[in-house]
Amino acid sequence: MQETVFNALADLALKATGQAIPPSRAYLMEARLAPLARREGFGTMADLVHCLDSRQNAVFRSEIASALLTHDTWFFRERSVFDMVINTLLPERLNATQSGRLRVWCAGGSTGQEAYSLGMLLEDEPGASLRSAKIEILSTDFCKYSTERARSGIYNHYEAQRGLSIFRLLKHFNRMDSGDWQANETLRSRVSFRQHNLMETASGLGKFDLIFCRHVLSGMAKPARMRVAEVLAAQMAPGAVIILGEGESFQGLTELLEPARDIRQGWVAAGTANRAAA
């Protein structure tokens, strides 16, 4: 890939989604854009970039930026996190709010496996305190295609088996004539999906008691990570917790958040760590 072509695409990704793509990953960039280039009839990446420069089509630019994102996810990723959320965090938050309602946001939720995993656990393994609670789960992603796929709840056989036990696959999914699996109506009704860019304000989404933002920050440039920290912090209800992915941190990015005590990978509003579960 020509350097000028790489720079143009990397700049687009950085401005649109905050992703910092190093030159060493140019091969991955080309692989991710190849299907889109074939669909549009471009012979080379240079042709695609020329089209970007000449058309100034916002929808097309967004589609390219989406294609450059990492969408890899699977059901019950880091299962211990889900167990902690179901057994400890959500019951504590429910007790603290005393409203009988909780809101959960899966930020950067890709094709929906994270949100559906939580939905399955809330149906299969809720403690006594959660059985009568009304828990709203919202999953958002920058990519329109990923959001639409998540909303449909349809996964191919490989995706369905990845992280799912046979028991849960048969209980919560229906086999389609195509061989794909679709989340049943009960599970799909537990989760809602919206397209949202974490680089932009999320004020329209409301406040949340728990925010998942796992394996989203790692590919971002520092200014973008700082921006995401601000966006998430602004949507935290009193006592809310943000859960990051393994190896991710807000350290050095914001003074609004601090590590939560006794909550692995958890972050809370600055000055509240000692009473995050109160």
C-alpha positions, -999 to 999 in steps of 0.1 A, spaced: 0 0 0 13 34 -10 23 56 20 0 84 9 -29 60 6 -22 46 41 -19 80 56 -53 91 41 -71 60 55 -54 62 89 -63 98 92 -99 90 84 -100 63 111 -84 86 136 -108 115 131 -139 94 129 -134 68 156 -101 77 174 -84 46 162 -46 49 158 -35 24 131 3 21 128 20 16 94 29 -20 105 -8 -29 102 -13 -16 67 -19 -52 56 -48 -55 80 -63 -22 68 -62 -35 32 -78 -68 42 -106 -51 60 -113 -28 31 -110 -54 4 -147 -65 4 -159 -29 3 -135 -20 -25 -147 -50 -45 -184 -41 -39 -178 -6 -52 -157 -17 -81 -123 -2 -70 -93 -19 -84 -69 -5 -58 -69 12 -24 -56 43 -42 -89 43 -63 -109 41 -31 -90 70 -15 -94 91 -47 -132 85 -45 -132 96 -9 -114 128 -18 -136 136 -48 -170 127 -35 -170 139 1 -197 114 9 -202 113 47 -220 80 46 -193 63 26 -166 77 48 -184 64 79 -187 30 62 -149 29 56 -142 40 92 -164 12 104 -147 -14 83 -113 -4 98 -125 -10 134 -119 -43 152 -153 -60 157 -140 -92 173 -162 -103 202 -178 -134 216 -203 -146 241 -193 -145 278 -159 -130 271 -140 -129 304 -167 -149 321 -155 -140 356 -165 -104 349 -201 -115 342 -202 -136 373 -191 -107 394 -217 -84 378 -246 -108 383 -236 -120 418 -223 -89 434 -223 -56 414 -259 -55 402 -274 -66 435 -254 -40 453 -264 -13 429 -300 -24 431 -299 -22 469 -283 13 467 -308 28 443 -339 12 460 -359 19 428 -362 -16 416 -346 -5 383 -311 -5 368 -297 6 335 -267 -10 318 -248 3 288 -226 -18 267 -205 9 249 -188 -3 218 -209 -35 219 -201 -46 184 -225 -73 172 -242 -78 205 -227 -108 221 -218 -90 253 -253 -76 258 -270 -109 250 -246 -127 274 -258 -105 302 -294 -109 291 -290 -147 293 -275 -146 328 -303 -124 340 -328 -150 328 -309 -181 339 -289 -172 371 -304 -141 388 -301 -139 426 -333 -134 446 -328 -96 446 -325 -94 408 -355 -116 398 -381 -89 402 -358 -60 391 -363 -42 359 -329 -41 342 -326 -22 309 -296 -32 287 -286 -9 259 -258 -18 235 -243 8 211 -217 7 184 -202 31 158 -208 7 130 -243 6 114 -239 -29 101 -228 -43 135 -257 -25 152 -282 -40 127 -267 -75 130 -269 -72 168 -305 -61 167 -313 -91 145 -296 -115 169 -285 -137 141 -251 -155 143 -235 -181 121 -226 -215 136 -190 -205 145 -202 -173 162 -229 -190 181 -207 -217 194 -180 -192 205 -184 -189 242 -219 -205 243 -227 -238 260 -249 -262 241 -275 -257 269 -277 -220 264 -275 -222 226 -306 -245 226 -324 -226 253 -320 -190 240 -315 -194 202 -335 -209 173 -319 -227 144 -328 -210 111 -333 -227 77 -300 -212 66 -282 -230 94 -276 -197 114 -289 -192 149 -311 -164 160 -316 -152 196 -352 -160 205 -378 -133 211 -375 -134 249 -337 -127 248 -340 -101 221 -366 -82 241 -342 -79 270 -317 -58 249 -320 -26 228 -294 -14 202 -285 20 189 -258 34 167 -235 58 186 -200 71 182 -181 72 216 -163 103 204 -196 122 206 -218 132 235 -241 105 248 -264 128 267 -294 115 247 -288 80 261 -295 90 297 -277 79 329 -265 44 337 -258 23 368 -233 1 350 -212 7 319 -193 -19 300 -166 -4 278 -144 -35 273 -116 -39 247 -126 -5 231 -99 18 244 -68 -3 235 -67 7 198 -74 44 204 -50 73 204 -46 90 238 -67 121 230 -95 98 218 -93 77 250 -94 109 270 -126 119 251 -142 85 257 -135 88 295 -153 122 295 -183 108 276 -187 78 298 -182 97 330 -210 121 320 -235 93 317 -228 77 351 -257 77 376 -247 83 413 -227 53 424 -223 39 389 -194 17 379 -176 14 345 -160 -19 336 -130 -19 313 -114 -48 295 -84 -67 308 -53 -45 305 -73 -13 299 -71 17 322 -82 54 326 -50 61 344 -35 94 332 -65 101 310 -90 119 333 -94 132 368 -131 124 367 -126 86 374 -106 64 397 -102 27 402 -130 10 422 -120 -9 453 -128 -46 452 -142 -44 417 -118 -59 392 -114 -37 361 -139 -13 377 -138 25 377 -160 50 396 -165 87 399 -134 104 415 -137 106 453 -163 77 456 -141 46 455 -146 39 492 -184 40 488 -188 26 453 -209 -3 466 -228 16 492 
